[in-house]
């Protein structure tokens, strides 16, 4: 136990230093953290791989709940749907096209089952907000390549991706569980996953807003209280054969869009300000909790990585094939969106190459272990995808900047 304390301290420090370097070098801290995980795990043997594999579902559940709280609290759903429907449409189209291209690649090139291809497609469709936001912020504005609306769309896409990836992945895993492939069973699963889970999450969220408006406003422990409630909700709905991830997603969306709930409940203005302050306080605390869990999870990914898998070239080829399919999907999505809005034509390159995967995609990948679905070498494939997609996004951004600078000088 005492040996674990300095390792934990090292992980946190590497995360902080990596975050600082990220702002200067554009190399995401996730890459540093994965390398540290590989070093202290399979290379040096300081942390046994089996220790985390035995408890992987526990870690994944906690990380998933914290990430969902972060996504829901910071997503203005009304504004997204009303003022940025191009971004929402683009996100959904990328999601669908990635499912198609990755599945075709995995099934026809690598001879994997269709359901495994769909699952990898869901994982590959997501981009990480942290990396995308930073890379996009550094891009210079040019009327020939990229404008402010395009930059905002790419960031918003990465935010909405958290919801689409988690929803799609959790539903697919429920469907492909052993014994769930009959027609009536699938219909029941879809009803429970989508309708019942969403309703339960919404009701819990409304109860939270009501409780804070009338009883708990001004509580300094609002985030910890909410996290505890979320853990209990997740565990409770899972025991009832509902979808914990979708329920918490809806719960957090209601919290993040509490102003709509307050208006419907006709809460007095004074109480509304109390809820507003509580949610604002939660957002500030949530940043640190999310950073901590993201730091730990990327190190965990490196620890459980099996280096011997790299001797099997088909794993590397599979990861490269999925990356190529993702790029094709994003390019085709840009072509489609050009018909919807002409502005998508000039920023086609940067929209295509920003494919960086992050913690949400890896979390959904590990959900398969919790669901009892065994996809061969999934952890190793996901780690390679994080490296490959992040590198592609960094290089693509650098190329875009050179093109922009050359155009501005001419």
N, C-alpha and C positions, 0 to 999 in steps of 0.2 A: 504493500500500500504506500509506504514512504517513497519507494522508487517511482511510483506513479505520479507523485506530486511535482517533481521537477519536469517530468515529461509533459504534464498538463500545462505547467507554466511556460514551457518552451513552445508548445502549440499555440497558446494565446499570444505570446510575443511574436512568433512568426506571422500569425494572422495580422497583428497590428502593423508590424514592419512591412509585410507584404502589401497591406492596404496603402501605406505611405508610398511605397515604391510604385504601386499601381498608378497613382496620380502623376508620376513623373515618367515612368517607362512604358505605360500602357500594357504591361504584362500583369494579368489578373492575379490576385493573391491565391486564387484557387490552384493555380499551377504550382506555386511554392508549397502550398499545404499538401497537395498530393505527393510531391517529391519527398517532403518530410515524412509523410505516412509510409511511403515505400521504404525509406531509409530505416526508420525505427521499427518497422514491421518485418517484411520478408528479407531485407538485406542484412540488418544488424541483429535482428531477433530480439530486440528489447521488449517488444510488445507482442505476445502470442496472437496469431491470427484467429485461433479457435475461440479465444476469450470474447471477441466481438461477434463472431459468427453465431455463437450460442445465444446472444442477447440482441441480435440485429433487429428483430421486430420491435423490441422495446425502444431502441434508439430511433428507429425510423418513425414510429408513431409520435414520439415527442417532437422530433424535428419537423414532421409534417404539420402538426398542429400549430407550431410557432410560425412556420412559413405561411400557412394559410391565414393566420391572424394578421400577419404583416401585409399580405396581399389585399385582404378584404378591407382593412383599416385605411389603406392608402389609395383605394380605387373609388373614384367618384363615378358610380355606375350610370347615374342619370346624365351627367355631362358627357360620358363616353359614348353612350348610345345616341344622344341628341346631336352633339357637336362634332363627333369624330367617327361617324359611321363608316367612313372610308377605311379607317384603321381597323375597325371591328370586322368589316367585310374582308379586308386583306388578310387579317389574322385567321379567320375561318377558312378562307380559300387556301392559304398556306397549309393549314392543318389538314384539310382534305387532300390536297395534292401530295403532301408528304406521305400521308397514309398510302396513297396509291403508288407512288414511285418507289418508296422503300419496300412495300410489300411485294411488288413485282420483282425488284432486285433480289430480295431475300429468297423468294420462292423459286424463281426461274434460273437464277445464277448460282445460288448457294444451296438450293434444294431443301430449304427449311419449311416447316408448316406455315400455312397462311396466317394463323392466329399469332404465331411468333413474329411474323413480318409486320402485322398490324400493331403489335405492341412496340416493336422497335420504331415503327413509323410515328406512333404517338410520342415516344420519348424524343425522337429526332425533330419533331415539329416545334419544340419549345426553345426559346432563347432566354438568356439570363439578363435581368434588368440591370444588375450592377455593371457588368461588362459593356453591354450595349449603350447604357447611358453615358459611361465615361468615353467610349470611343466616338460616339456621336457628338458629344460636346466639343471634341477637338477638331471636328471637321469644319473647314472654312465654307462660308456661304458663297455660292456661285450660281448665277442664273442658268448656266449651262449644265450643271451637274446636280446640285442639291440646294434646297431652300429651307427656311425655318419650319415650314409645314411638314416637309419630309423628315426632318430630324425629330420633330415631335411625334410623328406617326410611328417611327421605328421604336422609340421609347415606349409609347403606349402599347404597341404590339407585344413587346416583351412583358409588360404588366398583365395584359389580358391572357397571355400564354400560360401563366400560372394556373388560371382557372380552366382553360381548355385541356391542358395536359393532365392535370389531376383528375378532372371529371372523366375524360376519355379513358385514361389508364385504369382508374378504379372500376369503371363500368365493365371494361373489357375483361379485367381480371375476374370479376364476379361471374361473367358469362362463361369463361373458359375453365373455371374450377371443375374438378372431377364431379360428374353427376349432374352438371347444370346445362347439358347440351340438348335437352328435349325442348320442344316448342313451348309447352306450357310453363316449363321452368324458366326459360329465357324471358317470356312475357312477364312472369311474376317478378323476376330479378330486375328487369327494366323499370317496372312500376315502383318497386321498393327503392331502387337506386335513384331514380329521377324524381318521382312525384312525392313519395312519402318522406324521403330524406330531406328534400328541399323544404317541404312544409314544416317538418320538425325543426329544422335549422332556423327557419324564419320565425316560428313561434318562440323558440328559445331566445333569439335575438331581440324580439319585441319585448319579451319579459325582462331581459337585461336592461333595455332602455327605460322601461317603466319603473324598474327597481331603482335605477340610478337617478331618475328624474324625481322620485318622491321620497326615497329613503336613504340612498347612499351617496348622493352628490357631494363632491368635495373630498371624497375618501382618497388618501394618499397612496393606498395600496390597490388602486383600481386595476392596474395591469395584472398583478399577481392574482387578485381575485378572479379576474376574467380568464386568465390562463388556467386556474384551478377548475373553473366552471367548464371550460372547453375540454379539459382532460376527462371530466366526468361525463360530459355529453358524448364525447367520442367513444368512451368505453361502453356507455349505456346503449347507444344505438347499434354498435357493433354486436353486442350481446343479443339484440333483437333482430339480427340478420338484416340490418339496414346499412347504409354506407356512411361510415364515420367521417371520411374526408369530405364528401359532398355536404353533409350536414354542417360541419365546422366551416366550410367555405361559405355557406349561406348565412350562418350565424355571424361570421366576421363581416360579410357584406352589409348586413343590416346594421351592425355597429358602425362601420365606416360611412354609411349613408343614413345615420340616425336622424338627420334633420327632416327627412321625409317622414320617418316614423313619428317624430315629435309633432309634426304638423297634423298628421292623421289622428293622433291621440289628443290633439288640442291641449297640449301641455302648456302651462303658463310660461310667459317669457322668461321670468326669473329662473324657473327650474330648467328651462331649455339651455340657458347660459351655463348652468351647473353641469349638465350633461356634456356640453361643448368643451368645457374645461377638462372634464374627466377623460374624454376621448383624446384631446390634445396631449394630455399627460401620458396616456397610454402609448401614443405614437412615439413620444420621445424615449420612453423606456423600451419600447418594442425594438427600436433600432439596435440597441446594445444586445438584447436577447437574440435577435436574429443574426447579428454578426457572430456572436458566440457559438450558436448552433451551426451556422454555416461553416465556421472555422473548424469545429470539431468534426463535422460530417465529411468534409473533404479529406481531412487527415484519416478518418476511418476508411474512406474509399481506398486510400493508398495502403493502409495496413492490411486490408483483406485481399489486396491484389495478389494474384498467383503469378509470379514471374515465369514459371515454367510454361505458362500458356503462350508466351511470346515465341516459343519454339514451334508452335503450331501456326504456320503462316496463314492458314485460312481465317484465323481470328483477326489478324491485321487486315487481310483482304476484305473481310466482311465489314470491318469498321470503315475502311476506305470506300467500299461500295455504298454503305449507308450515307456517308458524307456526300458522295457524288449524287446520290438520289435526292438528298436534301437540297443541294444547289440547283438541280434541275427543277425541283418542285417550286422553289422560290422564284426562279426565272420565269417559269410558266405562269405563276401567279401574277408576276409583274406584267406579263404580256396580256393576261386577262384584264387586269385592273386598268391598263392603258385604254381599253375600250370603255371603261366606266368613267375614267377621269384622265385627260391627256397628260397631267403632271407626272404620272407614273412612268412615262417614257424616258425622261431625262435622268432620273435617279435609279434606273434599272440595275446598274452594276452594284451600287452600294446596298441596295435592298436585297440583292441576291447573296452577297458574301457575308452579311452579318448574321451568321448562323450559330454564334457561340452558345453552347449549352451550359447549364449551371446546376444549382442545387435542386431545383424543382424536378428536372429530368432525372437526376440520380435518385432522388427520393422515390419517385414513381417506379423506377426500375427495381428498387429494393422492396417495394410493396409486393412484388411477385413472390418473394420468399415468404412473406407473411401470409399470402394467399395460398401457399402450397403449390405454386406453379413453378416447375423447374425448367428454366431456359438455360441451356448450356453456356457457361462462361459469360453470363450476363454482366457481372460486375466488371470484368476485364474489358468487355466491349464498351461499356459505358465510360470507363475511365479513358480509353483510347479516343472515344468520341469527344469527351471534354477537351482533351489535348488538341485533337485535329480541328474541331470546330472553332475553338478559341484562337488557334494559330491562323486559321483561314480568315477569321474576322479581323485580326490584327494586321495581317499582310494586306488584306483587301482595303482596309482603311488607309494604310500607308500608300498604296497604289492610287487610291482615290485622291489623296492629298497632293501627290505629285502631279496628277492630271489637272487638278484644280489650279495649282500654282503655275503650271506651264501655260494654262489658258489665260490666267490673270496677267501674266507677264507679256503675252503676245498681243 
